[in-house]
């Protein structure tokens, strides 16, 4: 009986270790960059496990262009835009092709694991292969949205000071963005400024930026700037009000995350720490009891 319990415990620990190693492997793959030098824009990160399948994109163009896939491709393109990827860095056809080929590879590996007598490993590989692209995309979107939320109040404060000091809005935005460290908000601002320099009206460029990023707070700020521009209201006062509101939202978000931390830590504590403490405390007692019964 004791040997059976130890065998099940060892199997469970081995499974957890394999699952953790797989997550670590995918996380390491996501850190590899794809080179991109157009207009000096920084490289966009694409996991190498998706990058492997990108050369096969032309073989799936008919499938991507079919009428039945129109809604799916539109939703996928919207998600890629929210993650910061355009047609130059990662197109919707490339991402869709990578998802299909990765799933097919997972099915093939699952069959091989079944033939080798390890169905559990095969199902685990299939689950990771089918869910990893979407999980990676959602994680990238959430990280990007959070980074924009953190950087936006500071940019608005600097813009407010520059505009109230007498600078033009676009000149102030260009100078501030040139002196900031590269981040997701700076990437979108550079892209918008480049479109304005090519002749696109400022209001249209700002609206397209809001539609492309789909960030609630950024959309509110851009709409306020556009409305101030149309009505002739002082942009400096508008920027100051928006900056105060965003700073309040950022503090509220920080308090919310701090209050959620004790609840979130209960699961890893109960799963990893409590069993170890219980084993250390009870193992000597159980061993002495078994010796006494023998």
Secondary structure, DSSP 4 states (H G I P E B T S, - for coil): -HHHHHHHHHHHHHHHHHHHHHHHHHHHHHTPBPP--GGGPPPPB--HHHHTTGGGGGGGHHHHTSGGGHHHHHHHHHHHHHHT--TTTS-HHHHHHHHHHHHHHHHHHHHHHHHTT-HHHHHHHHHHHHHHHHHHHHHHHHHHHHHHHHHHHHHHHHHHHHHHTT--HHHHHHHHHHHSPP-HHHHHHHHHHHHHHTT--HHHHHHHHHHHH--HHHHHHHHHHHHHHHHT--HHHHHHHHHHHHHHHHHHHHHHHHHHHHHHHHHHIIIIIHHHHHHHHHHHHHHHHHHHH-
